[in-house]
Amino acid sequence: MKIMTILVGLPGTGKSTFIEKNVNCQDAFVYSTDRYITDIADSRGLTYDDVFSDTIGDATVHMNSNAYMAFRDGKSIIWDQTNLGVKKRAKIIKRAKQAGYTTLCYYAPAPKSLKDVFLWIDRLANRPNKTIPKHIMQSMIEQYVEPTNDEGFDCVSMFDMHGNITVIPPTIK
């Protein structure tokens, strides 16, 4: 079965950790510009922050090329990015559906409780040399729209920063 798993959530909410613990990545192509940039930084003995601006363009081209090959070969794909907006997700869903993929979405809701806000801030602070400027974070928070089944996903599930998973039932019309 060809499966497209799309992760959604703000930086530092545990998307990559979630898939490492809960999703079988063994034969899947993982679309992650962050992983690519981290690998480049490590190979040069530098930090993510040191290489980000020079490598994000290459990372995107590389990931898009590899995603194309994964689609062509019918491999399952895990799209590990923030995917904050409906329009961006719609493009991924459309491409996946055209290629005959089942589309799954796992999302981390924006932190709402004070406890979760502090946990999120702590996670962001403990990512050395991988900083996001405050104005960028503010923009991301404003752009974030939690995904729904109405977007065309076959299944939407929410996970929180504590590892709990909730399947979101489809809207009955």
MODELLER restraints for C-alpha pairs under 7 A, 6 or more apart:
rsr = mdl.restraints
at = mdl.atoms
rsr.add(forms.Gaussian(group=physical.xy_distance, feature=features.Distance(at['CA:2:A'], at['CA:74:A']), mean=6.18, stdev=0.5))
rsr.add(forms.Gaussian(group=physical.xy_distance, feature=features.Distance(at['CA:2:A'], at['CA:75:A']), mean=6.21, stdev=0.5))
rsr.add(forms.Gaussian(group=physical.xy_distance, feature=features.Distance(at['CA:2:A'], at['CA:76:A']), mean=5.07, stdev=0.5))
rsr.add(forms.Gaussian(group=physical.xy_distance, feature=features.Distance(at['CA:2:A'], at['CA:101:A']), mean=4.95, stdev=0.5))
rsr.add(forms.Gaussian(group=physical.xy_distance, feature=features.Distance(at['CA:2:A'], at['CA:102:A']), mean=6.28, stdev=0.5))
rsr.add(forms.Gaussian(group=physical.xy_distance, feature=features.Distance(at['CA:3:A'], at['CA:76:A']), mean=4.74, stdev=0.5))
rsr.add(forms.Gaussian(group=physical.xy_distance, feature=features.Distance(at['CA:3:A'], at['CA:77:A']), mean=6.36, stdev=0.5))
rsr.add(forms.Gaussian(group=physical.xy_distance, feature=features.Distance(at['CA:3:A'], at['CA:101:A']), mean=5.23, stdev=0.5))
rsr.add(forms.Gaussian(group=physical.xy_distance, feature=features.Distance(at['CA:3:A'], at['CA:102:A']), mean=4.83, stdev=0.5))
rsr.add(forms.Gaussian(group=physical.xy_distance, feature=features.Distance(at['CA:3:A'], at['CA:103:A']), mean=6.01, stdev=0.5))
rsr.add(forms.Gaussian(group=physical.xy_distance, feature=features.Distance(at['CA:4:A'], at['CA:76:A']), mean=5.82, stdev=0.5))
rsr.add(forms.Gaussian(group=physical.xy_distance, feature=features.Distance(at['CA:4:A'], at['CA:77:A']), mean=4.86, stdev=0.5))
rsr.add(forms.Gaussian(group=physical.xy_distance, feature=features.Distance(at['CA:4:A'], at['CA:78:A']), mean=5.94, stdev=0.5))
rsr.add(forms.Gaussian(group=physical.xy_distance, feature=features.Distance(at['CA:4:A'], at['CA:96:A']), mean=6.61, stdev=0.5))
rsr.add(forms.Gaussian(group=physical.xy_distance, feature=features.Distance(at['CA:4:A'], at['CA:101:A']), mean=6.05, stdev=0.5))
rsr.add(forms.Gaussian(group=physical.xy_distance, feature=features.Distance(at['CA:4:A'], at['CA:102:A']), mean=6.02, stdev=0.5))
rsr.add(forms.Gaussian(group=physical.xy_distance, feature=features.Distance(at['CA:4:A'], at['CA:103:A']), mean=4.82, stdev=0.5))
rsr.add(forms.Gaussian(group=physical.xy_distance, feature=features.Distance(at['CA:4:A'], at['CA:104:A']), mean=6.12, stdev=0.5))
rsr.add(forms.Gaussian(group=physical.xy_distance, feature=features.Distance(at['CA:5:A'], at['CA:77:A']), mean=6.17, stdev=0.5))
rsr.add(forms.Gaussian(group=physical.xy_distance, feature=features.Distance(at['CA:5:A'], at['CA:78:A']), mean=4.65, stdev=0.5))
rsr.add(forms.Gaussian(group=physical.xy_distance, feature=features.Distance(at['CA:5:A'], at['CA:79:A']), mean=6.07, stdev=0.5))
rsr.add(forms.Gaussian(group=physical.xy_distance, feature=features.Distance(at['CA:5:A'], at['CA:103:A']), mean=5.97, stdev=0.5))
rsr.add(forms.Gaussian(group=physical.xy_distance, feature=features.Distance(at['CA:5:A'], at['CA:104:A']), mean=4.71, stdev=0.5))
rsr.add(forms.Gaussian(group=physical.xy_distance, feature=features.Distance(at['CA:5:A'], at['CA:105:A']), mean=5.69, stdev=0.5))
rsr.add(forms.Gaussian(group=physical.xy_distance, feature=features.Distance(at['CA:6:A'], at['CA:78:A']), mean=5.97, stdev=0.5))
rsr.add(forms.Gaussian(group=physical.xy_distance, feature=features.Distance(at['CA:6:A'], at['CA:79:A']), mean=4.77, stdev=0.5))
rsr.add(forms.Gaussian(group=physical.xy_distance, feature=features.Distance(at['CA:6:A'], at['CA:80:A']), mean=6.59, stdev=0.5))
rsr.add(forms.Gaussian(group=physical.xy_distance, feature=features.Distance(at['CA:6:A'], at['CA:104:A']), mean=6.16, stdev=0.5))
rsr.add(forms.Gaussian(group=physical.xy_distance, feature=features.Distance(at['CA:6:A'], at['CA:105:A']), mean=4.79, stdev=0.5))
rsr.add(forms.Gaussian(group=physical.xy_distance, feature=features.Distance(at['CA:6:A'], at['CA:106:A']), mean=6.40, stdev=0.5))
rsr.add(forms.Gaussian(group=physical.xy_distance, feature=features.Distance(at['CA:7:A'], at['CA:15:A']), mean=6.41, stdev=0.5))
rsr.add(forms.Gaussian(group=physical.xy_distance, feature=features.Distance(at['CA:7:A'], at['CA:79:A']), mean=6.03, stdev=0.5))
rsr.add(forms.Gaussian(group=physical.xy_distance, feature=features.Distance(at['CA:7:A'], at['CA:80:A']), mean=5.36, stdev=0.5))
rsr.add(forms.Gaussian(group=physical.xy_distance, feature=features.Distance(at['CA:7:A'], at['CA:81:A']), mean=6.38, stdev=0.5))
rsr.add(forms.Gaussian(group=physical.xy_distance, feature=features.Distance(at['CA:7:A'], at['CA:82:A']), mean=6.90, stdev=0.5))
rsr.add(forms.Gaussian(group=physical.xy_distance, feature=features.Distance(at['CA:7:A'], at['CA:105:A']), mean=5.85, stdev=0.5))
rsr.add(forms.Gaussian(group=physical.xy_distance, feature=features.Distance(at['CA:7:A'], at['CA:106:A']), mean=5.06, stdev=0.5))
rsr.add(forms.Gaussian(group=physical.xy_distance, feature=features.Distance(at['CA:7:A'], at['CA:107:A']), mean=5.64, stdev=0.5))
rsr.add(forms.Gaussian(group=physical.xy_distance, feature=features.Distance(at['CA:8:A'], at['CA:81:A']), mean=6.75, stdev=0.5))
rsr.add(forms.Gaussian(group=physical.xy_distance, feature=features.Distance(at['CA:8:A'], at['CA:82:A']), mean=5.06, stdev=0.5))
rsr.add(forms.Gaussian(group=physical.xy_distance, feature=features.Distance(at['CA:8:A'], at['CA:83:A']), mean=5.12, stdev=0.5))
rsr.add(forms.Gaussian(group=physical.xy_distance, feature=features.Distance(at['CA:8:A'], at['CA:84:A']), mean=6.15, stdev=0.5))
rsr.add(forms.Gaussian(group=physical.xy_distance, feature=features.Distance(at['CA:8:A'], at['CA:106:A']), mean=6.37, stdev=0.5))
rsr.add(forms.Gaussian(group=physical.xy_distance, feature=features.Distance(at['CA:8:A'], at['CA:107:A']), mean=4.49, stdev=0.5))
rsr.add(forms.Gaussian(group=physical.xy_distance, feature=features.Distance(at['CA:8:A'], at['CA:108:A']), mean=6.34, stdev=0.5))
rsr.add(forms.Gaussian(group=physical.xy_distance, feature=features.Distance(at['CA:9:A'], at['CA:15:A']), mean=6.95, stdev=0.5))
rsr.add(forms.Gaussian(group=physical.xy_distance, feature=features.Distance(at['CA:9:A'], at['CA:82:A']), mean=5.02, stdev=0.5))
rsr.add(forms.Gaussian(group=physical.xy_distance, feature=features.Distance(at['CA:9:A'], at['CA:83:A']), mean=6.89, stdev=0.5))
rsr.add(forms.Gaussian(group=physical.xy_distance, feature=features.Distance(at['CA:9:A'], at['CA:84:A']), mean=6.32, stdev=0.5))
rsr.add(forms.Gaussian(group=physical.xy_distance, feature=features.Distance(at['CA:9:A'], at['CA:107:A']), mean=5.67, stdev=0.5))
rsr.add(forms.Gaussian(group=physical.xy_distance, feature=features.Distance(at['CA:9:A'], at['CA:108:A']), mean=4.92, stdev=0.5))
rsr.add(forms.Gaussian(group=physical.xy_distance, feature=features.Distance(at['CA:9:A'], at['CA:109:A']), mean=6.45, stdev=0.5))
rsr.add(forms.Gaussian(group=physical.xy_distance, feature=features.Distance(at['CA:10:A'], at['CA:82:A']), mean=5.71, stdev=0.5))
rsr.add(forms.Gaussian(group=physical.xy_distance, feature=features.Distance(at['CA:10:A'], at['CA:110:A']), mean=6.82, stdev=0.5))
rsr.add(forms.Gaussian(group=physical.xy_distance, feature=features.Distance(at['CA:11:A'], at['CA:82:A']), mean=6.65, stdev=0.5))
rsr.add(forms.Gaussian(group=physical.xy_distance, feature=features.Distance(at['CA:12:A'], at['CA:120:A']), mean=6.48, stdev=0.5))
rsr.add(forms.Gaussian(group=physical.xy_distance, feature=features.Distance(at['CA:12:A'], at['CA:123:A']), mean=5.95, stdev=0.5))
rsr.add(forms.Gaussian(group=physical.xy_distance, feature=features.Distance(at['CA:12:A'], at['CA:124:A']), mean=5.60, stdev=0.5))
rsr.add(forms.Gaussian(group=physical.xy_distance, feature=features.Distance(at['CA:13:A'], at['CA:108:A']), mean=6.29, stdev=0.5))
rsr.add(forms.Gaussian(group=physical.xy_distance, feature=features.Distance(at['CA:13:A'], at['CA:120:A']), mean=6.44, stdev=0.5))
rsr.add(forms.Gaussian(group=physical.xy_distance, feature=features.Distance(at['CA:13:A'], at['CA:161:A']), mean=6.23, stdev=0.5))
rsr.add(forms.Gaussian(group=physical.xy_distance, feature=features.Distance(at['CA:14:A'], at['CA:161:A']), mean=6.37, stdev=0.5))
rsr.add(forms.Gaussian(group=physical.xy_distance, feature=features.Distance(at['CA:16:A'], at['CA:80:A']), mean=6.73, stdev=0.5))
rsr.add(forms.Gaussian(group=physical.xy_distance, feature=features.Distance(at['CA:28:A'], at['CA:75:A']), mean=6.00, stdev=0.5))
rsr.add(forms.Gaussian(group=physical.xy_distance, feature=features.Distance(at['CA:28:A'], at['CA:76:A']), mean=4.67, stdev=0.5))
rsr.add(forms.Gaussian(group=physical.xy_distance, feature=features.Distance(at['CA:28:A'], at['CA:77:A']), mean=5.21, stdev=0.5))
rsr.add(forms.Gaussian(group=physical.xy_distance, feature=features.Distance(at['CA:28:A'], at['CA:78:A']), mean=6.67, stdev=0.5))
rsr.add(forms.Gaussian(group=physical.xy_distance, feature=features.Distance(at['CA:29:A'], at['CA:70:A']), mean=6.51, stdev=0.5))
rsr.add(forms.Gaussian(group=physical.xy_distance, feature=features.Distance(at['CA:29:A'], at['CA:75:A']), mean=6.81, stdev=0.5))
rsr.add(forms.Gaussian(group=physical.xy_distance, feature=features.Distance(at['CA:29:A'], at['CA:76:A']), mean=6.31, stdev=0.5))
rsr.add(forms.Gaussian(group=physical.xy_distance, feature=features.Distance(at['CA:29:A'], at['CA:77:A']), mean=4.77, stdev=0.5))
rsr.add(forms.Gaussian(group=physical.xy_distance, feature=features.Distance(at['CA:29:A'], at['CA:78:A']), mean=6.18, stdev=0.5))
rsr.add(forms.Gaussian(group=physical.xy_distance, feature=features.Distance(at['CA:30:A'], at['CA:77:A']), mean=5.85, stdev=0.5))
rsr.add(forms.Gaussian(group=physical.xy_distance, feature=features.Distance(at['CA:30:A'], at['CA:78:A']), mean=4.67, stdev=0.5))
rsr.add(forms.Gaussian(group=physical.xy_distance, feature=features.Distance(at['CA:30:A'], at['CA:79:A']), mean=6.10, stdev=0.5))
rsr.add(forms.Gaussian(group=physical.xy_distance, feature=features.Distance(at['CA:30:A'], at['CA:80:A']), mean=6.74, stdev=0.5))
rsr.add(forms.Gaussian(group=physical.xy_distance, feature=features.Distance(at['CA:31:A'], at['CA:63:A']), mean=5.93, stdev=0.5))
rsr.add(forms.Gaussian(group=physical.xy_distance, feature=features.Distance(at['CA:31:A'], at['CA:67:A']), mean=6.87, stdev=0.5))
rsr.add(forms.Gaussian(group=physical.xy_distance, feature=features.Distance(at['CA:31:A'], at['CA:78:A']), mean=5.93, stdev=0.5))
rsr.add(forms.Gaussian(group=physical.xy_distance, feature=features.Distance(at['CA:31:A'], at['CA:79:A']), mean=4.73, stdev=0.5))
rsr.add(forms.Gaussian(group=physical.xy_distance, feature=features.Distance(at['CA:31:A'], at['CA:80:A']), mean=5.61, stdev=0.5))
rsr.add(forms.Gaussian(group=physical.xy_distance, feature=features.Distance(at['CA:32:A'], at['CA:79:A']), mean=6.67, stdev=0.5))
rsr.add(forms.Gaussian(group=physical.xy_distance, feature=features.Distance(at['CA:32:A'], at['CA:80:A']), mean=5.08, stdev=0.5))
rsr.add(forms.Gaussian(group=physical.xy_distance, feature=features.Distance(at['CA:32:A'], at['CA:81:A']), mean=6.20, stdev=0.5))
rsr.add(forms.Gaussian(group=physical.xy_distance, feature=features.Distance(at['CA:33:A'], at['CA:59:A']), mean=5.33, stdev=0.5))
rsr.add(forms.Gaussian(group=physical.xy_distance, feature=features.Distance(at['CA:33:A'], at['CA:60:A']), mean=6.20, stdev=0.5))
rsr.add(forms.Gaussian(group=physical.xy_distance, feature=features.Distance(at['CA:33:A'], at['CA:63:A']), mean=6.69, stdev=0.5))
rsr.add(forms.Gaussian(group=physical.xy_distance, feature=features.Distance(at['CA:36:A'], at['CA:59:A']), mean=6.02, stdev=0.5))
rsr.add(forms.Gaussian(group=physical.xy_distance, feature=features.Distance(at['CA:37:A'], at['CA:48:A']), mean=6.44, stdev=0.5))
rsr.add(forms.Gaussian(group=physical.xy_distance, feature=features.Distance(at['CA:37:A'], at['CA:52:A']), mean=6.54, stdev=0.5))
rsr.add(forms.Gaussian(group=physical.xy_distance, feature=features.Distance(at['CA:37:A'], at['CA:55:A']), mean=6.47, stdev=0.5))
rsr.add(forms.Gaussian(group=physical.xy_distance, feature=features.Distance(at['CA:37:A'], at['CA:59:A']), mean=6.55, stdev=0.5))
rsr.add(forms.Gaussian(group=physical.xy_distance, feature=features.Distance(at['CA:38:A'], at['CA:48:A']), mean=5.55, stdev=0.5))
rsr.add(forms.Gaussian(group=physical.xy_distance, feature=features.Distance(at['CA:41:A'], at['CA:47:A']), mean=5.27, stdev=0.5))
rsr.add(forms.Gaussian(group=physical.xy_distance, feature=features.Distance(at['CA:41:A'], at['CA:48:A']), mean=5.60, stdev=0.5))
rsr.add(forms.Gaussian(group=physical.xy_distance, feature=features.Distance(at['CA:41:A'], at['CA:51:A']), mean=6.09, stdev=0.5))
rsr.add(forms.Gaussian(group=physical.xy_distance, feature=features.Distance(at['CA:47:A'], at['CA:129:A']), mean=5.80, stdev=0.5))
rsr.add(forms.Gaussian(group=physical.xy_distance, feature=features.Distance(at['CA:48:A'], at['CA:129:A']), mean=6.06, stdev=0.5))
rsr.add(forms.Gaussian(group=physical.xy_distance, feature=features.Distance(at['CA:48:A'], at['CA:130:A']), mean=5.59, stdev=0.5))
rsr.add(forms.Gaussian(group=physical.xy_distance, feature=features.Distance(at['CA:49:A'], at['CA:129:A']), mean=5.45, stdev=0.5))
rsr.add(forms.Gaussian(group=physical.xy_distance, feature=features.Distance(at['CA:49:A'], at['CA:130:A']), mean=5.35, stdev=0.5))
rsr.add(forms.Gaussian(group=physical.xy_distance, feature=features.Distance(at['CA:49:A'], at['CA:131:A']), mean=6.76, stdev=0.5))
rsr.add(forms.Gaussian(group=physical.xy_distance, feature=features.Distance(at['CA:71:A'], at['CA:99:A']), mean=6.97, stdev=0.5))
rsr.add(forms.Gaussian(group=physical.xy_distance, feature=features.Distance(at['CA:83:A'], at['CA:89:A']), mean=6.16, stdev=0.5))
rsr.add(forms.Gaussian(group=physical.xy_distance, feature=features.Distance(at['CA:84:A'], at['CA:143:A']), mean=6.30, stdev=0.5))
rsr.add(forms.Gaussian(group=physical.xy_distance, feature=features.Distance(at['CA:84:A'], at['CA:144:A']), mean=4.64, stdev=0.5))
rsr.add(forms.Gaussian(group=physical.xy_distance, feature=features.Distance(at['CA:84:A'], at['CA:145:A']), mean=6.02, stdev=0.5))
rsr.add(forms.Gaussian(group=physical.xy_distance, feature=features.Distance(at['CA:85:A'], at['CA:143:A']), mean=6.25, stdev=0.5))
rsr.add(forms.Gaussian(group=physical.xy_distance, feature=features.Distance(at['CA:85:A'], at['CA:144:A']), mean=5.87, stdev=0.5))
rsr.add(forms.Gaussian(group=physical.xy_distance, feature=features.Distance(at['CA:85:A'], at['CA:145:A']), mean=5.67, stdev=0.5))
rsr.add(forms.Gaussian(group=physical.xy_distance, feature=features.Distance(at['CA:86:A'], at['CA:145:A']), mean=6.79, stdev=0.5))
rsr.add(forms.Gaussian(group=physical.xy_distance, feature=features.Distance(at['CA:90:A'], at['CA:151:A']), mean=6.92, stdev=0.5))
rsr.add(forms.Gaussian(group=physical.xy_distance, feature=features.Distance(at['CA:93:A'], at['CA:103:A']), mean=6.84, stdev=0.5))
rsr.add(forms.Gaussian(group=physical.xy_distance, feature=features.Distance(at['CA:93:A'], at['CA:152:A']), mean=6.93, stdev=0.5))
rsr.add(forms.Gaussian(group=physical.xy_distance, feature=features.Distance(at['CA:102:A'], at['CA:154:A']), mean=6.33, stdev=0.5))
rsr.add(forms.Gaussian(group=physical.xy_distance, feature=features.Distance(at['CA:103:A'], at['CA:153:A']), mean=5.17, stdev=0.5))
rsr.add(forms.Gaussian(group=physical.xy_distance, feature=features.Distance(at['CA:103:A'], at['CA:154:A']), mean=5.24, stdev=0.5))
rsr.add(forms.Gaussian(group=physical.xy_distance, feature=features.Distance(at['CA:103:A'], at['CA:155:A']), mean=6.88, stdev=0.5))
rsr.add(forms.Gaussian(group=physical.xy_distance, feature=features.Distance(at['CA:104:A'], at['CA:153:A']), mean=5.90, stdev=0.5))
rsr.add(forms.Gaussian(group=physical.xy_distance, feature=features.Distance(at['CA:104:A'], at['CA:154:A']), mean=5.84, stdev=0.5))
rsr.add(forms.Gaussian(group=physical.xy_distance, feature=features.Distance(at['CA:104:A'], at['CA:155:A']), mean=5.03, stdev=0.5))
rsr.add(forms.Gaussian(group=physical.xy_distance, feature=features.Distance(at['CA:104:A'], at['CA:156:A']), mean=6.03, stdev=0.5))
rsr.add(forms.Gaussian(group=physical.xy_distance, feature=features.Distance(at['CA:105:A'], at['CA:153:A']), mean=6.68, stdev=0.5))
rsr.add(forms.Gaussian(group=physical.xy_distance, feature=features.Distance(at['CA:105:A'], at['CA:155:A']), mean=6.26, stdev=0.5))
rsr.add(forms.Gaussian(group=physical.xy_distance, feature=features.Distance(at['CA:105:A'], at['CA:156:A']), mean=4.68, stdev=0.5))
rsr.add(forms.Gaussian(group=physical.xy_distance, feature=features.Distance(at['CA:105:A'], at['CA:157:A']), mean=6.10, stdev=0.5))
rsr.add(forms.Gaussian(group=physical.xy_distance, feature=features.Distance(at['CA:106:A'], at['CA:156:A']), mean=6.01, stdev=0.5))
rsr.add(forms.Gaussian(group=physical.xy_distance, feature=features.Distance(at['CA:106:A'], at['CA:157:A']), mean=4.85, stdev=0.5))
rsr.add(forms.Gaussian(group=physical.xy_distance, feature=features.Distance(at['CA:106:A'], at['CA:158:A']), mean=5.53, stdev=0.5))
rsr.add(forms.Gaussian(group=physical.xy_distance, feature=features.Distance(at['CA:106:A'], at['CA:159:A']), mean=6.78, stdev=0.5))
rsr.add(forms.Gaussian(group=physical.xy_distance, feature=features.Distance(at['CA:107:A'], at['CA:157:A']), mean=6.43, stdev=0.5))
rsr.add(forms.Gaussian(group=physical.xy_distance, feature=features.Distance(at['CA:107:A'], at['CA:158:A']), mean=4.85, stdev=0.5))
rsr.add(forms.Gaussian(group=physical.xy_distance, feature=features.Distance(at['CA:107:A'], at['CA:159:A']), mean=6.02, stdev=0.5))
rsr.add(forms.Gaussian(group=physical.xy_distance, feature=features.Distance(at['CA:108:A'], at['CA:158:A']), mean=5.86, stdev=0.5))
rsr.add(forms.Gaussian(group=physical.xy_distance, feature=features.Distance(at['CA:108:A'], at['CA:159:A']), mean=5.27, stdev=0.5))
rsr.add(forms.Gaussian(group=physical.xy_distance, feature=features.Distance(at['CA:108:A'], at['CA:160:A']), mean=5.64, stdev=0.5))
rsr.add(forms.Gaussian(group=physical.xy_distance, feature=features.Distance(at['CA:109:A'], at['CA:146:A']), mean=6.66, stdev=0.5))
rsr.add(forms.Gaussian(group=physical.xy_distance, feature=features.Distance(at['CA:109:A'], at['CA:160:A']), mean=6.90, stdev=0.5))
rsr.add(forms.Gaussian(group=physical.xy_distance, feature=features.Distance(at['CA:111:A'], at['CA:117:A']), mean=5.22, stdev=0.5))
rsr.add(forms.Gaussian(group=physical.xy_distance, feature=features.Distance(at['CA:148:A'], at['CA:156:A']), mean=6.53, stdev=0.5))
rsr.add(forms.Gaussian(group=physical.xy_distance, feature=features.Distance(at['CA:149:A'], at['CA:155:A']), mean=6.45, stdev=0.5))
rsr.add(forms.Gaussian(group=physical.xy_distance, feature=features.Distance(at['CA:149:A'], at['CA:156:A']), mean=5.98, stdev=0.5))
rsr.add(forms.Gaussian(group=physical.xy_distance, feature=features.Distance(at['CA:149:A'], at['CA:170:A']), mean=5.62, stdev=0.5))
rsr.add(forms.Gaussian(group=physical.xy_distance, feature=features.Distance(at['CA:156:A'], at['CA:167:A']), mean=6.14, stdev=0.5))
rsr.add(forms.Gaussian(group=physical.xy_distance, feature=features.Distance(at['CA:156:A'], at['CA:168:A']), mean=5.50, stdev=0.5))
rsr.add(forms.Gaussian(group=physical.xy_distance, feature=features.Distance(at['CA:157:A'], at['CA:165:A']), mean=6.63, stdev=0.5))
rsr.add(forms.Gaussian(group=physical.xy_distance, feature=features.Distance(at['CA:157:A'], at['CA:166:A']), mean=5.44, stdev=0.5))
rsr.add(forms.Gaussian(group=physical.xy_distance, feature=features.Distance(at['CA:157:A'], at['CA:167:A']), mean=4.15, stdev=0.5))
rsr.add(forms.Gaussian(group=physical.xy_distance, feature=features.Distance(at['CA:157:A'], at['CA:168:A']), mean=5.39, stdev=0.5))
rsr.add(forms.Gaussian(group=physical.xy_distance, feature=features.Distance(at['CA:158:A'], at['CA:165:A']), mean=5.59, stdev=0.5))
rsr.add(forms.Gaussian(group=physical.xy_distance, feature=features.Distance(at['CA:158:A'], at['CA:166:A']), mean=5.06, stdev=0.5))
rsr.add(forms.Gaussian(group=physical.xy_distance, feature=features.Distance(at['CA:158:A'], at['CA:167:A']), mean=6.28, stdev=0.5))
rsr.add(forms.Gaussian(group=physical.xy_distance, feature=features.Distance(at['CA:159:A'], at['CA:165:A']), mean=4.36, stdev=0.5))
rsr.add(forms.Gaussian(group=physical.xy_distance, feature=features.Distance(at['CA:159:A'], at['CA:166:A']), mean=6.31, stdev=0.5))
